[in-house]
């Protein structure tokens, strides 16, 4: 009789959260690859369609505008229905639209394609962090989100490298095809995940806004859905207005997003036009900086926030605020020098910008209860993009048209200073989570 192998339930329980984290991180990575491919091929798109810098910047602003507007409607659905199914549907939608780059031959077509991708990606970015947060204990969230948000620098860098390498030889549309296909495969794999219980590891099980959730969004067609969602969002925003921990982390993140969004869109073009690098070389150098910095900074920021949490309840805010402040002088050196110090200064500025990614997201997630978390993240996404990377690429393009690209980069520097100030102020409002309160009990 052949031996019977029985899966150890303890090991299985440990393996599942890690498998789910890997799958969702991989899908998040593709989310950022799809975005940054455009940044890499931007000069080629601009040359083909004869666009101004303002028009090029508006492609990203329009994408993020639709992404931002879609998020508040996705949030209530995710707080009531299966997060897994919404993630899968959105990933298939945005991957299909990425393939449609093959039939975009005018600026208007590219603009429409880009805005629809924004709607698809909003379903993932609003929901996936709440799914990940429910897989692991509260005191590990900084490190776990550090892994999940590795997708931002790695995916962004992969888009730069993919676009920079393939577009000079195969045209600017070709990298989009390569970026689209894996999205379908990963979306199907996510279908097999088991959805975790909401807030199963939270020290605070509910929130004052929890009873605002409507019992059901179904029935009555689209009019009822939008009316119900709108009514709920009004009540939610009124309740969140009394949550300074949420708003200080959200506004600090908005200023960080303004800086990071503008730098991601315009840095390869800046290196190519203002500093004399070829487009392929500019994308390669900046892509390598982002991927190396991002891996180290995302993991280090999450670890540092978790390490300090038992010692200070505002550790996530503190790490983010300090990193933004430390990045400012290096950003100034990167902008106003042309010698050998320029690339190291860019690398250090990017490192400190990316260091706050996981602790700042952990601060937002911990500021609200689990049962309204997806909707609160939708509100967070709306605000941070409205004030952050929706206006920044277009504003930087406008300043570049009027003055120079170098002058345009002063705007991200100002945003970094504002972000640091807001987050230092927000430390006082940080909620006392399980680790902070248990440490206080011991003393």
Number of C-alpha atoms within 10 A of each C-alpha: 3 4 5 6 6 6 8 8 9 8 9 10 10 11 12 14 18 15 12 20 23 14 18 24 23 18 27 25 24 27 28 21 28 27 24 26 26 24 25 36 28 23 20 17 20 15 10 13 12 13 14 15 23 17 18 25 25 22 24 27 26 20 23 27 21 22 27 25 20 21 28 25 20 22 25 24 20 26 22 17 12 11 23 21 15 18 26 21 17 20 30 21 19 27 25 18 20 25 19 17 20 12 11 14 12 11 18 11 13 16 18 15 21 26 20 18 25 26 23 26 28 28 29 25 20 30 25 22 23 24 23 21 27 20 22 20 15 21 20 18 26 30 23 25 26 28 18 25 25 26 26 25 28 24 29 29 30 28 29 31 26 25 32 26 19 17 21 13 9 11 13 22 24 17 28 25 17 15 23 24 16 14 25 18 13 18 22 14 14 19 14 10 14 11 17 17 11 19 22 16 17 19 17 15 14 15 14 12 18 17 11 14 20 14 8 11 19 10 9 8 9 11 10 13 17 13 12 17 20 15 13 17 22 11 14 20 15 12 13 19 12 10 15 17 24 24 20 24 31 27 21 29 30 26 27 31 26 27 26 21 21 27 22 23 25 23 21 30 22 21 20 18 15 14 15 11 16 15 24 21 17 23 29 22 18 23 27 18 20 27 21 15 22 29 21 16 25 31 24 20 27 29 21 19 30 22 17 17 22 20 14 20 23 25 23 31 32 23 25 31 29 18 20 29 20 18 25 22 13 21 24 17 17 22 20 11 13 12 9 8 12 18 19 14 20 21 22 20 24 25 25 27 28 30 28 30 29 31 30 29 25 27 26 23 22 23 24 25 21 26 21 26 29 30 29 28 25 28 23 25 25 24 18 23 25 20 17 28 28 27 21 31 28 23 20 27 25 20 19 18 14 12 11 15 23 16 14 25 25 16 17 24 26 14 23 28 20 19 28 27 16 20 27 19 15 23 22 14 18 23 18 19 19 19 20 19 17 12 13 14 8 6 5
